[in-house]
Every structure is written in C-alpha cells, then in structure tokens.
Amino acid sequence: MTDETPPDVTDAAGDSGETTPAVEAAVADAESPAEDAIMFAAFEGWNDAGSAASSALLHLIDVWGAEKIDELDPEEYHDFQENRPMVSTAPDGTRHLAWPTTTISVVEPPRTRRRVVLVHGIEPSLRWKSYCTEILEIAQSLGVTTVVTLGALLADVPHTRPIPVSVTSDDPAVQHLLDVEANTYEAGFHSLSVWAAVPHYVAHPPSPKATVAILSRLEAFLAEPVDLKDLPDDAEAWQNGVDKLTAEDSEIAEYVTQLEEAKDTAELPEASGEAIAREFEQYLKRRDKDF
C-alpha cells in the first residue's frame, strides 16, 4: 500500500462497526496477551516488486500454520476489470472461483507465543479510507499494538550483492531501538515499514533473494526464528540464473559491474563487524531451533 494516511480507527466507523464471529473467537481463544499483538501486512501491486513482500507474508502463513479468521468483501474495494477473479480446476475436475480479496490470519509462533496477525491482499481500487478503516478495526479488536507493512520496489541494485532492506518507523523509541529512519505514517498504532530493493533488470516474480532478505529482518523484530525451507536454495538458483543471463549480454554485464562498484563503495559498512554479528545471531537462533 502507499503511504496514504489511514483514518483513526477511534473516529471512523466501518459499514457495520462489528467484528465477525471468527475474529471474536480468535480474541476469546488466544492465550497470549491480546494487547501485545503485532500485525504484518503485504499487498500485491506496484509496491510488491518481484512479489517479494507478498511471498514473504505467505511464507509466514505457511510455515507457522496461521489460521484464516476473516476476509474483506472484494466487491466493496476492487474493480473486477482491473483485478479479475481467477478460475482453477482441481484434479477431480471441480472448478473453483477465487475473487481478489484481503485475508486476515492469526498465529502464535512457537518460541515467543506472541500473537501475530497476518494480512495479505491486493491494493484496493476503490474506497481506500473504508478499506484502511476496516483493516485497522480488525487490528484493534485483535489487540494489535504494532503494524509492520512489507513492500518491495525496483531499484538500481546488483543481483550479486545482498538485497538492501530499508526500515522506517514513526515511533522514536523504535527508531532508537532498531536504529531505523523516521517515516510519516500516522495511525493509532506503533508502525514500521520494511522495504526490499529488487534489481530492476530482473523485475519479474518470483524474487526469492529479496523474500529471504525481508524474512531475515522480520526475524530480528520478533526474536522468532523463521524456517526458510527451500527459499535459500531458490535464491541461489535465482542468482545463478541471472548470472547466466547477464553473461550472455555484454552491455548488461557491464551495467551490473557498475552497480557492484557503486554498491561496494557506498555501503562498505555492510561488511562491518556489526553486520556480521547480526547475521551470526540469526544463524544461532535457527540452529537452536533445530536442536
């Protein structure tokens, strides 16, 4: 989603002003403190280059076994000429019609047991204010105090280097704690924005290397190891594939070399002891989970 300021959930009312039974059940049944929940949200569209952000969100839903508790009515927010419903056929011949919508899932990861709300959808075509209000009202009912939006953009970065991930926040305490930049997002929650930079010359999805980069940052926020499953292998295969493509075109190969030189010159601190220590800490967390 863009940086449009969503309305304050305490001042705006949705169409019904009520939560669904599934949301109410999630609130009643959760064992973790509801007032300390965190929401991750990713939306398909221009701000999801290479599908890196939405893939990261869907990966969390998969590996943590999140339960879908609600979805928004697509007819309220989408132009079906722009985002058409998709028809799929099951092995038994049954046809299924999937409408473009936004789903809300809930899970408590195994280590921290902190409630995590996962929002996945497509940017709305219509009624942005109502769309934001409905999501934030659900967040409020589930005890969310922190909202983390995920995104990915096309940028002049080389595929051969670590994918840059920028993190911004509106909360001075969070800025100090995580050493992140300020943003202009305003709402009744603490907020973080996490964006990965995808090489613009390989814009087509998937972009597993960028997805891994986003998930690595989310691990640090939650202090919760994320099982990457086959993503590291997919990222390596993706990079090898791009290597072969660039090697076949001398102009692109020269351009990538220029990007590498610019990256290495501008971001030498990425090879600092602090960055190495951060990567080592994440490795230890994953290793501890395996034993």
N, C-alpha and C positions, 0 to 999 in steps of 0.2 A: 504493500500500500504506500501511498505517498505520504508526505509529512503534513497533510491537512490535519488541522486540529480537531479531534473528535469532541463532541459536546460533553459537558459534565454530566455524569450519569445521575447525579442528585437533582439536576434541574430539568433534565429532558425525560420524556416518557415515551416508551415504545408503543406499538399498536395495542398491546393488551396490558402491559405492565406486570405480567405474571410470568413465573418460571414454569417450565414443563415438568411433568411428574418425574422424568428421568433426571433432570437437574436436581430436583428436590431430594430424590433418593440418593444421589451422589453426595449431597451435602449431609444428609442424615447418616449415611453409612460410613463415611470416611472416618478413619481412625486418627489420621494426622490432624494437627490443629488447622482448622479451616482458615484462620486469619493469617496464615503464613504461606498461602499457595502462590505459585508462580505460573505465569502464562507464557507460552511460546506460540507465536503466530507467524505463519508464512502464507503468502498469497501469490498465486500464479499471475503472470502478466509481465509488463515491461521491467519490473523490479525483481525478476526471478531469472536472470541471465543463466543460460545453460541448465535451467531447472535446479540449480544448486541449492537454493534455500528451501523450496518445497520438498525436494528429495531428502534434505536433512530432517525436516519435520516428519515426513512419512517414515523415515528410518527409525526415529524415536518411537513413533506409534507402534511400529513392528517389533522392535527388539524389547520394548518394555511391556508389550501386550496391553496397550491402552484400550479402554472401553469407550466406544462412542455413546454419548449420552444425549446429544441434541444436534440438530442441523437447522439452518435458516431456510425459509421458504424461498426458492430461487426465483419464483415469479415476481417477488417483490423487488428484486435487485438486479436482475440480469436481462439484457436484450438477447433473446434467443437467436436472432440473426447474427449476432456477433459471437456468442458462445452457445453453440448448438448442443442439444442433448445427443449422447452417444449410444448407439445400439451395439450390444455384444451378444454373441451366441455361445452358450455353454456346450460342453462336449455332448450332452444329451439332446442338443437341439433347441433347448429353451432359450428364448430371446429375452434380454434384459435391457431396459431403457434407463440410462443414468443421466439425470439432469445436473447441470452445473450448479453446485451449491457450496456452502461453507459448513464444515462439520466441527463439532466440539467433542473432544475426547478427554478422559481423565485417567490418571495413573499415579501410583506411588512407587517410585523407583526403589529397588531392593535395599540400597545402602542407607540413604538419608530418610526414606519414608516420607519425604515432603511431597505434598500434593502438587502435581504438575498438570496444568490444563493445556491441551494442545489444539490449536486452531488451524485448520487447513482449508483453503478455499481459493476462489478466483476473485480478483478485484471486481467490485460491483460496477455495473454500467449505469445504474440509477440509484437515487436516494442514498447518497453517501452518508449523510448525517444520521438517518434512521438505521443504516447498516452498522455504523460505528456504535450508536447507542445500544442496539440490540446485543452486540458482542460484549460491550462493557457492562451491561446489566447482568448478563450471564456471568461474567468475570466476578462482579461484585457479589452475586449470590453464592459463588463457589469460594469466597474468601480470598480472592486474588489480591495481593498487595503489590506485585511487581509484574509488569508486562514487558516481554522481550520480543521485539519484532525482528524477523530474519529477512535478509534480502541479498541480492547479488546483482552486480552491474558489470557491463562491458568496459574494459579499461586497457590502457597501453601497458600491459604487464606480460612478461615472458612465461610461457608454459613450463619452462625448465627450472623455475625458481619456486620457492614456497609461495602459495597463494596468499596475498595480503588480505587481512581481515581487519576492518575498522570497527571500533566500538565507541558509541557515544551515549551519553546519559544526561537527563535533566536534573539529576539528584547530586548535589555537591558531595555528599557522603560517599555515594557510589563512585563518583568521579575520582575521589581521593583513594578509595579502597582498591579500585581496579585500574587506576591510572588511565582513565578514558577521557575523551573530549566531551565538551558540553554540546547539547542539542537544543532545539526549540520546541520539542514536543511537549504538550501540556495536557494533563488529564488528572483524574483523582487517584492516580497510582504512581509508584516509582516506575521509571521506564528506562529501558536500554534498547539500543538499535545496533544490530550486528549485520555488517555487510561484507561480503566477499567480492574480490575483484577477479573477474573471469577474463582471460585473454580474448580480445575482441576478434582475433582472426580464427578462433575456434569457438564460435558462439553457439553452435547447435548443441542441444542437450543429447546425452547427459554430460555433466561435468563433475565426475566423481572426486577429482582432486580438490575442487572448491567445496564440495559437500563435506569431505573429511576435514577441511580447514574450519568450517563452521562448527561441526560437531566437536572438534577439539576445544574451541573456545567455550562452548556450552558446558563441557565437562568441568572447566575451571569455575564457571558460575555456580554450578550445583554441587561441586565436590562429589560428583557421582560418575563413576566410570561408565562409558558408553561402549557397548560391544559393537565394533565396526564391521564385524562379519567379513564379507568379501570386498568391502569398499577399498582397503589399501591395495589389493590385487587389481581391482578395477581401475584405480587411479594410476597405478604403474602401467597397466596395459594402455590406458588413455594417453599417457605421456609418450610411451613408445610409439603409438600410432601417429601422434602429432609429429614426433621426431622424423618419422619416415616421410610424412607428407611435406614437411619443410625442407627435407634434404633433396626432394625432387624439384624444388623451385629455388633457384639461386637468389632471387630478389627477396623472397620471404625469409630464406635462411639468413641473409644479410640483415634484414629488418629485425629478426629475433636476436641476432648478435648485438645489435644496437640497444635493444631493450634490456638485454642481460647486462651490458656495460652500465647503462643508466641505473638499473636496479641495484647492482653491486656497489655503485658509487654512492647512491642516495641512502641506502639502507644497510650500511655496514653494521650498525648496532644490532641488527637481527642475528649477527654471528657472535654476539656478546655472551658473556658468562650468564647473564640473567636469562636470556632467551634459551640457552642450552639447559639451564636448571629447570625452567618451566616445562620443557619437553621431557626431561628426565623424570620430573614429578608425575606427569601424566602416564609415563611408561610404568612407573612403580604402582600407580593406582590400578592400572589394567592387570599387572602381574599379580597383585594381591587378590584381585577378584577371581583369578583363575585357580588360586590355591585354597 
